[in-house]
Amino acid sequence: MTAAVLKPLFQSNPTDGYALEETEDAIDTVNILKGNPLVEESAYNDQPKFDEGKDKTTFRQYQDACDRVKTFYREQHEKQTVAYNAAARRRFAIDLSDNQPTQPRDEMTIWEAMEKLNTLVDESDPDTELSQIQHLLQTSEAMRRDGKPRWMQVTGLVHDLGKLLYFYGAEGQWDVVGDTFPVGCAFSNKVILPETFSGNPDSTHPVYSTSYGIYSPGCGIENLTMSWGHDEYMYLVCKDQSVLPREALAMIRYHSFYPWHREGAYHEFMKEGDEELLRAVRAFNPYDLYSKSDEPPNVEVLKPYYLELIDEFFPQKVIRW
């Protein structure tokens, strides 16, 4: 199937998928240039070896990325409100515990979802460097070469599958990709381009604009309502339908939460046990950002290994999206 076949699923024109990838590449450029976060040592997150010797400032042109990033974050920061997030969760009905989704959901295996995501960008476009599957495999293969555990490898494989949101009524790029942050409390000045929150109605709300908002100190990082996008969507899918450990779920949910794992914001909400989640996300981050410069993997050669890996952590095999 090609991207053209999926044209009715997009909200504007068939190049939107490519535009989404251009925006995400620009966001990654800014995050790369902000520096590699400190990765602390533990059994699963020893310092990565795959990116040794890479000049991480030459992946793409920063100046070209900057204007696109500014435009993107202005829209995202104005529209990611408490009300929008509540509505998004109702609309997508990701919590399957009551088996009463508000609308029918696609049912696919993880690999089928990867193939569907692969149609997001038209592979016939001469400017497209890598397919979606290739990026996912690059991330997991870098972990595999560094001897990371199997649960971390499969986390790398699935971490971006939440971008399927773009097929399911997303309102734009702003509620699919980008750095994430909590809603329901004051927006930290350590979020990228914090001045663009001035157009968000929650920034002047009598509760949501306060330091703790609807939360309390030490409530636990997992109890924050994160801005809606592919990270949160995939986290909720995996939370309900996988046997991935808590650290893996944190890698998926918070890999774009740069204000927390890189800038030190929102730590007042952490409780006992959250430091391990922070270490996990910091361990994951380099593989997501820097593996994109690796050689394109051979999908067919790697597929049998990853099909077995997927079945280990997604035992019900067919996933409700």
C-alpha positions in Angstrom: 0.0 0.0 0.0 1.3 3.5 -0.8 0.7 6.8 1.0 -1.6 7.8 -1.9 -4.1 5.1 -1.0 -4.4 6.6 2.4 -5.3 10.0 1.2 -8.8 10.1 2.7 -7.4 9.5 6.2 -5.4 12.7 6.2 -7.1 16.0 7.1 -5.5 18.1 4.4 -3.3 17.0 1.5 -1.3 13.7 0.9 2.0 15.4 1.6 1.0 16.0 5.2 2.8 12.8 6.4 6.0 14.0 4.9 5.5 17.5 6.5 5.0 15.7 9.8 8.3 14.0 9.5 10.0 17.2 8.5 8.7 18.8 11.6 9.8 15.9 13.8 13.2 16.0 12.2 13.5 19.7 13.0 12.4 19.1 16.6 15.1 16.4 16.9 17.7 18.7 15.5 17.0 21.3 18.3 17.1 18.5 20.9 20.3 17.1 19.5 22.0 20.5 19.6 20.9 21.1 23.2 23.3 18.3 24.1 23.4 14.7 25.2 21.8 14.2 28.6 23.8 12.6 31.3 23.2 8.9 31.4 23.7 7.3 34.8 25.0 3.7 35.1 22.8 0.7 35.9 22.3 -2.8 34.7 20.3 -1.8 31.6 21.6 1.7 30.9 25.4 1.7 30.8 26.8 4.5 28.7 25.8 3.9 25.0 28.6 2.8 22.7 26.9 2.9 19.3 27.2 6.8 19.0 30.9 7.1 20.0 32.7 9.4 17.7 29.6 10.9 16.1 29.4 14.6 15.6 25.9 15.1 16.8 25.7 18.8 15.7 26.0 18.0 12.0 23.0 15.7 11.6 20.9 18.5 10.0 20.9 22.3 9.6 19.9 24.0 12.8 18.8 27.3 11.3 16.4 25.6 8.8 14.9 23.7 11.8 14.5 26.7 14.0 11.8 28.5 12.1 9.7 25.4 11.7 10.1 24.5 15.4 9.0 27.9 16.5 5.9 27.8 14.4 5.1 24.3 15.5 5.5 25.0 19.2 3.4 28.2 19.1 0.5 26.2 17.9 1.1 23.2 20.2 1.5 25.4 23.3 -1.7 27.4 22.6 -3.8 24.3 22.0 -2.7 21.7 24.6 -5.2 22.6 27.3 -6.7 20.5 30.1 -10.0 20.5 28.2 -8.4 19.4 25.0 -6.6 16.5 26.8 -9.7 15.3 28.5 -11.6 15.3 25.2 -8.7 13.5 23.4 -8.7 10.7 25.9 -12.5 10.3 25.6 -12.4 10.4 21.8 -9.7 7.9 21.4 -11.0 5.7 24.3 -7.6 4.2 24.9 -8.5 2.9 28.4 -9.9 -0.5 27.3 -10.6 -1.8 30.9 -14.4 -1.4 30.5 -14.4 -2.7 26.9 -16.6 0.1 25.9 -14.6 2.2 23.4 -16.4 5.2 22.0 -15.7 4.2 18.5 -14.4 1.0 16.7 -10.6 0.7 16.8 -8.3 -0.9 14.3 -7.0 -4.3 15.3 -3.5 -5.2 14.1 -0.4 -6.9 15.2 2.6 -4.8 16.1 4.3 -5.6 12.8 1.2 -4.7 10.9 1.0 -1.4 12.7 4.6 -0.8 11.7 3.7 -1.4 8.1 0.7 0.9 8.4 2.9 3.6 9.9 5.3 3.1 7.0 2.7 4.5 4.6 2.7 7.8 6.5 5.4 9.1 4.2 5.3 8.3 0.5 8.4 6.2 -0.1 8.4 7.4 -3.7 9.3 10.9 -2.5 12.9 11.5 -3.5 13.4 13.6 -0.3 12.4 10.8 2.0 15.6 9.3 3.5 14.3 6.5 5.7 11.0 4.7 6.1 9.3 4.5 9.5 10.1 0.9 9.9 13.8 1.6 9.3 13.9 4.2 12.0 12.3 1.9 14.5 14.7 -0.9 13.6 17.7 1.5 13.7 16.7 2.4 17.3 16.3 -1.2 18.5 19.3 -2.5 16.6 21.6 0.1 18.2 20.3 -1.2 21.6 20.9 -4.7 20.5 24.5 -4.1 19.5 25.1 -2.4 22.8 23.8 -5.5 24.6 20.6 -4.0 26.0 18.0 -6.4 27.4 15.3 -7.7 25.1 12.6 -5.6 26.8 14.5 -2.5 26.0 15.0 -3.6 22.3 11.3 -4.1 21.8 10.7 -0.7 23.5 12.9 0.9 20.8 11.0 -0.9 18.1 7.5 0.3 19.2 8.2 3.7 20.8 7.0 5.7 17.8 4.0 3.6 16.8 1.8 6.2 18.5 2.2 8.3 15.4 -0.7 6.2 14.1 -2.7 9.0 15.7 -2.2 10.8 12.4 -4.6 8.3 10.8 -7.1 8.5 13.6 -8.4 12.1 13.5 -5.5 14.0 14.8 -6.2 17.8 14.5 -2.7 18.5 13.2 1.0 17.9 13.8 0.7 19.6 17.2 -1.2 16.7 18.9 1.0 14.0 17.4 4.7 15.0 17.8 6.8 17.5 19.8 8.3 17.8 23.2 5.7 17.0 25.9 4.8 18.6 29.3 2.0 18.2 31.9 -1.2 20.1 31.7 -3.2 21.2 34.7 -0.3 23.1 36.4 1.8 26.1 35.6 3.9 25.7 32.4 7.5 25.5 33.3 9.9 28.1 31.8 12.1 25.1 31.0 9.7 23.9 28.3 11.1 24.9 24.9 9.9 28.4 23.8 7.9 29.0 27.1 6.7 32.4 26.0 4.4 30.8 23.4 2.2 29.6 26.2 0.8 33.1 26.6 -2.0 32.2 24.1 -3.1 29.1 26.1 -6.2 29.9 28.2 -4.9 27.6 31.0 -2.0 30.0 31.5 -4.4 32.4 33.2 -6.7 29.8 34.8 -7.1 30.3 38.6 -6.0 26.7 39.3 -4.2 25.4 36.2 -1.8 28.4 36.2 -0.6 27.7 39.8 2.7 25.9 40.6 1.0 22.6 41.6 -2.3 23.1 39.9 -4.5 20.0 40.2 -1.6 18.0 41.6 0.3 17.9 44.9 4.0 17.8 45.6 5.3 14.3 45.5 2.2 12.9 43.9 4.3 10.8 41.5 5.4 11.6 37.9 3.1 8.9 36.6 0.0 10.7 38.0 0.6 13.8 35.8 -1.6 14.3 32.8 0.8 14.6 29.9 0.1 16.6 26.8 -1.6 14.5 24.2 0.5 13.0 21.4 2.1 9.9 20.1 4.1 9.3 23.4 1.0 9.2 25.6 -1.1 7.3 23.1 1.5 4.5 22.7 2.1 4.4 26.5 -1.6 3.8 27.1 -1.8 1.1 24.4 1.2 -0.7 25.9 0.1 -0.3 29.5 -3.1 -2.2 28.8 -1.9 -4.7 26.2 1.8 -5.6 26.9 3.9 -7.1 29.6 6.6 -4.5 29.3 8.2 -3.4 32.6 7.5 -0.1 34.3 10.8 1.3 33.0 9.9 0.5 29.4 6.5 2.2 29.8 8.3 5.3 31.1 10.7 5.3 28.1 7.7 5.3 25.8 5.6 7.8 27.7 8.4 10.3 28.6 10.9 10.1 25.7 9.8 13.6 24.5 9.4 15.0 28.1 12.7 17.0 27.7 11.7 19.5 30.4 11.8 16.7 32.9 14.6 14.3 31.8 17.0 16.9 30.5 16.1 20.3 32.0 15.3 19.3 35.6 11.7 20.7 35.6 8.7 19.1 37.4 10.9 17.2 39.8 8.8 18.5 42.7 6.1 16.0 41.6 8.4 12.9 41.8 8.0 10.3 44.5 10.0 7.4 45.7 10.8 5.1 42.8 10.6 7.9 40.1 14.4 8.3 40.0 14.6 4.9 38.4 12.1 6.0 35.7 14.2 9.1 35.1 17.3 7.0 34.6 15.4 4.7 32.2 14.3 7.6 30.0 17.8 9.1 30.0 19.2 5.7 29.0 16.7 5.5 26.1 17.1 9.0 24.7 20.5 8.7 22.9 19.2 5.7 20.9 16.2 7.6 19.7 18.1 10.7 18.7 21.3 9.5 17.4 20.6 6.2 15.7 19.1 8.0 12.7 22.6 8.4 11.2 23.2 4.7 11.1 23.0 2.6 7.9 19.5 1.6 6.8 18.7 -1.9 8.2 17.6 -4.8 6.1 14.0 -5.2 7.2 13.5 -8.7 5.8 16.6 -10.1 7.4 15.7 -8.6 10.8 12.0 -9.4 10.7 12.1 -13.0 12.1 14.1 -11.9 15.2 11.7 -9.0 15.9 8.6 -11.0 15.3 9.7 -13.4 18.1 10.6 -10.4 20.3 7.2 -8.8 19.8 5.4 -12.0 20.7 7.3 -12.2 24.0 6.1 -8.8 25.2 2.7 -8.6 23.4 1.4 -12.1 24.1 -2.2 -11.4 22.9 -0.6 -10.6 19.5 -3.5 -8.6 18.0 -3.6 -5.1 19.5 -6.5 -2.8 19.6 -5.4 0.7 18.4 
